[in-house]
Amino acid sequence: MIRWVTPVRRAQQLGRYHLLDRIAFGGMAEIYRAKTFDANGTPHLVAVKRVLAHLAEDDDFIQMLVDEAKIASVLRHQSIARVYEFARAHGEYFIAMEHVDGKDMRTVLERCRAKKKPIPPEHAAYIGAEVGAALHAAHSAVDSRGRPLRIIHRDVSPSNIICSYAGEVKLCDFGIAKATLSRVTTKTGVIKGKVKYMSPEQALGRKLDHRSDVFSLGSCLYEMLTRIPPFTATNEMDLLIKVRDAKYRPVSELQPGIPPELEAITDKCLTRSRANRYQTAAEAEGDLRAFLRKFMPNYSRSHLGRFIRKMFAQEIERELRMLEEFVMTDSPSDDVGESLMVRDEDFEPPEVPFQPKPTSVSVAALPNDFSGDSNFTTMPKVDDHGRTIEDDDIHVQPTMILDGRGRHVIPDMPSSKQRTNASRRMPPPPPAAPPRKPTPKPIYDEDLHAAPTMIIDINRMRRGRR
């Protein structure tokens, strides 16, 4: 007789957070979905970016992450992923940020390429408008004294745009953004960012302003409409030349049937001359929303949400099942870590709303239950005497033990607490549903954010070509 045993995944604590599954991995950091609790013991899902060990001793890199956390923490906009803190705990550095339950645009585009279908124009226009609104909020942000922060994202690309299953669009990763809060300066002739989505002036290593982000937004729009980036090459130097010249095939040539108004907006974003480009991200946003009102007047974010959920239906089910397997540590540590976002005359660190464990014993003893429609978790209700109020018959069903052929062998009896609660509120449970075969262990895409953020020294590359 074979007994199927569901593997137990134990969450690893890091500061205030319990790390669950790894959702992205790159050359600088790995990102985890994590669970934490607020002062009332209410659980929340967050994203934790943990710095790779070999970079923890790089002072410039750590300072760059401090800058990212500072910049993003002062931005409050519905289309910008919020950052809670940058801290060090147990000898590791990490950034905790808002968890967006969805997929980044790079993953969406890969799925579109696999299906040989572009993103529909209405979704591309809406996503572009939301990113434009986020960029304008960052570009026009001021400090507590009303002084402009002059934030330039410098890395607007599909992997930094996240579309939630509810239809929200979030711009994230201000890791190489420049602002008056930044302490790390960029050397002359050194450019930072994903070359494929750079502006011509960024590719030339020149001084940038907010119009550089507008060009990068145009590159993202172009790829959403055509499934390919506007600039491609076999090596970085040739790619830099193509980006510098800003020459690309027309959208309508690659994808006939694209509305000409939307193509004109994309072209204006991708104009080589800064003077002929949209002068603000708000201007681009305004034209995109005007197009959307004309093209599809009843459009709302729920349309995008349905599109993303349908595209990733299997992944959503798999992620929910995986989250149910995690259990918290029996004795969570009170060590919240050391905050590295130090207060100074220009910066006031935000208060972190989380702590390592719930404050209520009754809540701490309850099982995990994650909501699929929200960034927050849901927990069973508790009555005035601390007893669990069951909302679903599933909690009183017996545990099934199956043999190798999927047949029921020995039913476990429900606990005394379950029997008591069930007798108070519910009729006897119905016959058990036919047993299901065990779910195979999910396979995750480790290349989710494989496209690296490039830091290129132009002078060194030129010397190498001589």
C-alpha positions in Angstrom: 0.0 0.0 0.0 1.3 3.5 -0.9 0.4 6.6 1.0 0.5 9.9 -0.9 2.1 12.5 1.4 1.9 16.2 0.4 5.4 17.7 0.9 5.6 20.4 3.5 7.4 23.6 2.4 8.7 25.6 5.3 9.0 29.4 4.8 12.4 30.9 5.6 12.3 34.1 7.7 14.3 37.1 6.6 13.7 40.1 8.8 10.0 40.8 9.0 9.2 38.5 6.1 8.7 34.7 5.6 10.0 33.8 2.1 7.8 31.5 0.1 8.4 30.8 -3.6 11.1 32.4 -5.8 9.4 34.3 -8.6 12.3 35.8 -10.4 16.1 35.4 -10.6 18.7 37.6 -12.2 22.4 38.4 -12.1 22.1 40.8 -9.2 19.2 39.6 -7.0 16.4 37.1 -6.6 12.8 38.0 -5.9 10.6 36.0 -3.6 6.9 36.1 -2.8 6.8 36.5 1.0 4.3 36.6 3.8 4.3 39.1 6.7 1.9 40.5 9.2 0.7 44.0 10.2 0.2 45.3 13.8 -3.2 43.7 13.9 -1.9 40.3 13.0 -3.5 40.5 9.5 -1.3 38.6 6.9 -0.1 40.3 3.7 1.8 39.1 0.7 4.9 41.2 -0.3 7.8 40.8 -2.7 11.3 40.6 -1.3 14.3 41.3 -3.5 17.3 39.5 -1.9 20.7 40.6 -3.0 23.0 37.8 -4.2 25.8 37.0 -1.8 28.7 37.9 -4.1 27.4 41.5 -4.5 26.8 42.1 -0.8 30.4 43.4 -0.4 30.1 45.8 -3.4 29.6 49.2 -1.7 28.5 51.0 -4.9 25.9 48.3 -5.6 24.5 48.5 -2.1 24.4 52.3 -2.3 22.5 51.9 -5.7 19.9 49.8 -3.9 19.7 52.3 -1.1 18.9 54.9 -3.8 16.3 52.7 -5.4 14.6 52.1 -2.1 14.7 55.9 -1.2 13.4 57.0 -4.6 10.5 54.4 -4.7 9.5 54.8 -1.1 8.7 58.6 -1.5 6.6 57.9 -4.6 2.9 57.4 -4.0 1.0 56.5 -7.1 -1.4 53.8 -8.0 0.7 52.7 -11.0 4.1 52.6 -9.1 4.9 49.5 -7.1 5.5 50.7 -3.5 8.8 50.0 -1.6 8.5 49.4 2.1 12.2 49.2 3.2 15.8 48.3 2.4 17.3 46.4 5.3 20.0 43.9 6.4 19.1 40.9 8.5 21.0 37.7 9.2 23.9 39.1 7.1 21.7 39.5 4.0 20.6 42.6 2.2 17.0 42.9 0.8 14.3 45.2 -0.4 10.7 44.6 0.6 8.1 46.0 -1.9 4.5 45.7 -2.9 3.5 42.3 -4.3 1.7 42.6 -7.6 -0.2 39.4 -8.3 0.3 39.1 -12.0 2.9 38.8 -14.8 5.5 41.3 -16.0 5.2 42.5 -19.6 8.2 40.6 -20.7 6.5 37.3 -19.7 3.3 38.4 -21.4 5.2 39.3 -24.6 6.9 35.9 -24.6 3.5 34.2 -24.4 2.2 36.4 -27.2 5.2 35.5 -29.4 4.6 31.8 -28.6 1.0 32.1 -29.8 2.0 34.4 -32.7 -0.5 37.0 -31.6 0.3 40.6 -30.6 -1.3 42.4 -27.6 -4.6 43.9 -28.8 -4.4 47.6 -29.5 -6.7 48.6 -26.6 -4.6 46.7 -24.0 -1.4 48.2 -25.4 -2.9 51.7 -25.2 -4.1 51.2 -21.7 -0.8 49.8 -20.4 1.1 52.6 -22.1 -1.2 55.2 -20.6 -0.8 53.8 -17.1 3.0 53.7 -17.4 2.9 57.2 -18.8 1.0 58.3 -15.6 3.5 56.5 -13.4 6.4 58.2 -15.2 4.8 61.6 -14.9 4.3 61.1 -11.2 8.0 60.2 -10.8 9.2 63.0 -13.0 7.2 65.7 -11.2 7.8 64.3 -7.6 9.0 66.8 -4.9 10.5 66.3 -1.5 9.0 67.3 1.8 10.1 70.8 1.3 8.6 71.0 -2.2 11.9 70.8 -4.1 11.8 68.8 -7.3 13.5 65.4 -7.0 14.1 65.2 -10.8 13.7 61.5 -11.0 14.5 59.8 -14.3 13.8 56.0 -14.3 16.3 55.1 -17.1 15.2 51.5 -17.2 11.6 51.5 -18.6 11.4 48.1 -20.2 8.9 45.2 -20.4 10.4 43.4 -17.4 9.8 46.4 -15.2 6.1 46.7 -16.1 3.8 44.4 -14.2 0.2 43.6 -15.2 -1.9 42.2 -12.4 -4.6 39.6 -12.7 -7.1 42.3 -11.6 -6.0 44.6 -14.5 -3.7 47.0 -12.6 -0.5 48.2 -14.2 2.6 48.9 -12.1 6.0 50.4 -12.9 8.7 49.0 -10.7 12.5 48.8 -10.3 14.0 52.2 -9.9 17.3 50.5 -9.3 19.3 52.8 -11.7 17.1 55.8 -11.5 18.7 59.2 -11.0 17.4 61.8 -8.6 18.5 64.3 -6.1 18.3 61.6 -3.5 20.9 59.5 -5.3 24.5 59.2 -3.9 26.1 57.1 -6.6 27.1 59.2 -9.6 27.5 57.9 -13.2 30.9 58.3 -14.8 31.3 60.0 -18.1 31.0 57.6 -21.0 29.2 54.9 -18.9 25.6 54.1 -19.7 23.2 52.1 -17.6 20.0 50.4 -18.7 18.7 47.7 -21.1 20.3 48.8 -24.4 17.3 47.5 -26.5 15.0 50.1 -24.8 17.3 53.0 -24.4 16.9 56.5 -25.9 19.5 57.7 -28.4 20.9 60.2 -25.9 21.2 57.4 -23.3 23.0 55.1 -25.8 25.5 58.0 -26.4 26.1 58.4 -22.7 24.8 61.9 -22.6 23.1 63.8 -19.8 19.5 62.7 -19.6 16.2 64.3 -18.8 12.7 62.9 -18.4 12.2 62.7 -22.2 14.5 59.8 -22.3 11.9 57.7 -20.4 9.3 58.8 -22.9 11.4 57.3 -25.7 11.7 54.0 -23.7 7.9 54.0 -23.2 7.6 54.2 -27.0 9.9 51.2 -27.4 7.6 49.2 -25.1 4.6 50.3 -27.0 6.2 49.3 -30.3 7.0 45.8 -29.0 3.4 45.3 -27.6 2.0 46.2 -31.0 4.4 44.1 -33.1 5.8 41.4 -30.8 9.4 42.5 -31.6 11.5 45.4 -30.2 12.1 48.4 -32.5 15.9 47.8 -32.3 17.7 44.5 -32.6 21.2 43.4 -33.4 23.6 40.5 -32.7 25.9 42.4 -30.4 25.8 45.4 -28.1 27.9 47.8 -30.2 25.7 47.3 -33.3 22.6 47.6 -31.1 23.9 50.9 -29.7 24.4 52.2 -33.2 20.8 51.3 -34.1 19.4 52.9 -31.0 21.5 56.0 -31.6 20.1 56.4 -35.1 16.5 55.6 -34.0 15.6 53.9 -37.3 13.0 51.1 -37.2 10.5 49.4 -39.4 7.0 51.0 -39.3 4.5 49.4 -37.0 1.9 49.0 -39.8 4.5 47.2 -41.9 5.0 44.5 -39.3 1.4 44.4 -38.1 -1.2 45.5 -40.7 -4.4 46.8 -39.2 -3.0 48.7 -36.3 -5.0 51.9 -35.9 -3.0 54.8 -37.4 -3.6 57.1 -34.4 -1.9 54.6 -32.1 1.0 54.1 -34.6 1.4 58.0 -34.7 1.6 58.1 -30.8 4.3 55.4 -30.9 6.2 57.2 -33.6 6.2 60.5 -31.6 7.5 58.7 -28.6 10.3 57.2 -30.7 11.4 60.4 -32.4 15.2 60.8 -32.3 15.1 64.5 -31.6 14.1 65.3 -28.1 12.5 68.6 -29.2 10.1 66.7 -31.5 9.2 64.0 -29.0 6.4 64.3 -26.4 7.8 66.8 -23.9 6.3 65.1 -20.9 5.0 61.6 -20.1 1.7 63.2 -19.3 1.3 64.3 -22.9 1.8 60.8 -24.2 -0.6 59.5 -21.5 -3.2 62.0 -22.6 -3.0 61.0 -26.3 -3.2 57.3 -25.4 -6.3 57.8 -23.3 -7.9 59.9 -26.0 -7.3 57.1 -28.5 -8.7 54.6 -26.1 -11.9 56.6 -25.6 -12.4 56.8 -29.3 -11.4 53.2 -30.2 -13.1 51.4 -27.3 -15.2 53.8 -25.2 -16.3 51.3 -22.6 -12.8 50.0 -21.9 -11.8 49.5 -18.2 -9.0 47.8 -16.4 -11.2 44.7 -15.9 -10.8 44.1 -19.7 -7.0 43.9 -19.2 -7.5 41.7 -16.1 -9.6 39.1 -18.1 -7.0 39.1 -20.9 -4.1 38.4 -18.5 -6.1 35.8 -16.4 -7.1 33.9 -19.6 -3.5 33.9 -20.9 -2.1 32.5 -17.6 -5.0 30.4 -16.3 -2.9 27.3 -15.7 -0.2 29.3 -13.9 -2.7 30.9 -11.6 -4.0 27.5 -10.4 -0.6 26.2 -10.0 0.6 29.2 -7.9 -2.4 28.9 -5.6 -1.8 25.2 -5.0 1.8 25.9 -4.3 1.1 28.6 -1.7 -1.1 26.2 0.2 1.9 24.0 0.9 3.8 26.5 2.9 3.9 26.6 6.7 5.3 29.3 8.9 8.1 28.6 11.4 6.9 27.5 14.9 8.8 30.2 16.6 9.4 33.3 14.4 12.2 35.6 15.4 11.6 39.2 16.5 14.7 40.3 14.5 13.3 42.8 12.0 16.8 43.7 10.6 18.6 46.9 10.4 17.1 49.6 8.1 19.7 51.1 5.7 17.5 54.0 4.6 19.0 56.5 6.9 17.2 59.7 7.7 18.9 62.9 6.5 17.9 66.5 5.7 16.4 65.4 2.3 14.9 62.1 3.3 12.5 60.9 5.9 12.2 57.0 5.9 8.6 55.8 5.7 7.3 53.7 8.6 7.3 50.0 7.9 3.8 48.6 8.6 4.9 45.0 9.1 6.4 42.8 11.8 7.8 39.3 11.9 4.7 37.5 13.4 1.1 38.0 14.3 0.2 39.7 17.6 -2.8 37.5 18.3 -2.4 33.9 19.5 -5.7 32.9 17.9 -4.6 34.2 14.5 -1.1 32.7 14.8 -2.6 29.2 15.2 -4.7 29.4 12.1 -3.9 27.7 8.8 -2.6 29.6 5.8 -5.1 30.7 3.2 -4.1 33.0 0.3 -6.6 35.0 -1.7 -6.2 34.8 -5.5 -7.9 38.2 -6.1 -5.9 40.4 -3.9 -2.4 41.2 -2.7 -3.6 40.3 0.8 -4.1 36.9 2.4 -7.4 35.8 3.9 -7.7 34.0 7.2 -10.6 32.1 8.7 -12.9 34.2 11.0 -12.7 33.9 14.8 -15.7 34.3 17.1 -15.7 36.2 20.5 -14.3 33.2 22.3 -11.4 32.7 19.9 -13.0 29.7 18.2 -12.6 29.3 14.4 -15.8 30.0 12.4 -15.7 27.7 9.4 -16.9 29.2 6.1 -16.7 26.1 4.0 -17.6 22.4 4.4 -14.1 21.5 3.2 -12.7 22.1 6.6 -14.7 19.3 8.2 -14.0 16.7 5.5 -11.8 13.7 6.4 -8.3 13.4 5.2 -8.1 10.9 2.4 -5.3 8.2 2.2 -4.9 6.7 -1.3 -3.0 3.6 -2.5 -0.9 3.7 -5.6 -4.0 3.2 -7.8 -5.8 6.3 -6.4 -8.2 4.1 -4.2 -9.4 5.2 -0.8 -7.8 3.1 1.9 -8.1 4.5 5.4 -10.0 7.7 6.2 -8.6 9.9 9.0 -11.3 11.0 11.5 -11.8 14.8 11.8 -10.4 16.4 14.9 -12.6 16.9 17.9 -12.6 20.7 17.3 -13.8 20.2 13.7 -16.6 17.8 14.8 -17.8 20.3 17.5 -17.8 23.2 15.1 -19.5 21.1 12.4 -22.3 19.9 14.7 -23.1 23.5 15.7 -23.4 25.0 12.3 -23.7 22.3 9.6 -25.5 19.1 8.7 -23.4 15.9 8.4 -20.9 16.2 5.7 -21.8 14.7 2.3 -20.0 11.7 0.9 -16.4 12.4 0.1 -15.7 13.4 -3.5 -13.7 10.9 -5.7 -10.0 11.1 -4.8 -7.7 12.8 -7.1 -4.2 11.8 -8.1 -1.4 13.9 -6.5 -0.6 17.1 -8.3 2.9 17.1 -9.8 5.4 19.5 -8.5 5.2 22.8 -10.4 8.0 23.8 -12.7 9.0 27.5 -12.7 10.6 29.5 -15.3 14.0 30.6 -14.0 14.5 32.9 -17.0 11.7 35.2 -16.0 14.0 38.3 -15.8 17.0 36.9 -17.7 17.3 40.1 -19.8 20.1 41.8 -17.9 20.4 45.5 -17.1 23.6 46.4 -19.0 26.3 48.7 -17.7 28.5 49.5 -20.6 31.7 51.6 -20.9 31.5 53.1 -24.4 35.2 54.1 -24.4 36.3 50.6 -23.5 34.2 49.1 -26.3 35.6 51.5 -28.8 39.1 50.6 -27.8 38.3 46.9 -28.2 37.1 47.4 -31.8 40.3 49.1 -32.9 
